Amino acid sequence: MENQYCKVGSVSPMINSSKEISFLECQYQSFMDKATSKKYSDSKLAEFFELKASKIQKIIQTLTH
């Protein structure tokens, strides 16, 4: 068996942009749901999730225009 090496944290680009947008929309919705569920119990965590969601939303907007 040959040794295989990989870089930890390496990323590979998604080829199909419609799949990429769909994936990002799912991620956006997931972060918004988490933010809503934590809004009253942990406001700092909710702000973190909202920030992540807004960054994803900006990426989606640049991909669709």
C-alpha positions in Angstrom: 0.0 0.0 0.0 1.4 3.4 -1.0 1.5 6.3 1.4 -1.1 9.0 0.7 -0.7 12.6 1.8 -3.3 15.3 2.1 -3.3 18.8 3.3 -5.4 19.3 6.4 -7.9 22.1 5.7 -7.4 22.0 2.0 -10.4 22.9 -0.1 -11.5 21.8 -3.6 -13.6 24.2 -5.7 -17.1 23.2 -6.6 -17.5 23.0 -10.3 -21.3 23.3 -10.7 -22.3 26.8 -9.5 -26.0 25.9 -9.1 -25.0 23.2 -6.6 -22.7 25.7 -4.9 -25.5 28.3 -4.5 -27.9 25.6 -3.2 -25.3 24.5 -0.7 -24.7 28.1 0.5 -28.4 28.7 0.8 -28.7 25.7 3.0 -25.8 26.9 5.1 -27.3 30.4 5.3 -30.7 29.0 6.5 -29.0 26.7 9.0 -27.1 29.7 10.6 -30.2 31.8 10.7 -32.2 29.0 12.4 -29.4 28.6 15.0 -29.4 32.4 15.5 -33.1 32.5 16.1 -33.0 29.5 18.5 -30.2 31.1 20.6 -31.5 34.7 20.4 -32.9 34.8 24.0 -30.7 32.2 25.7 -27.3 33.3 24.4 -27.2 36.6 22.6 -23.5 36.5 21.8 -23.8 33.1 20.1 -26.8 34.4 18.2 -24.8 37.4 17.0 -22.1 35.0 15.8 -24.5 32.9 13.8 -26.1 36.0 12.3 -22.6 37.3 11.3 -21.8 34.0 9.6 -25.2 34.0 7.8 -24.6 37.6 6.6 -21.2 36.6 5.2 -22.8 33.7 3.4 -25.6 35.9 2.1 -23.0 38.3 0.6 -21.3 35.4 -1.2 -24.6 34.2 -2.6 -25.3 37.7 -3.9 -22.0 38.0 -5.7 -22.5 34.6 -7.3 -26.0 35.4 -8.5 -25.1 38.7 -10.1 
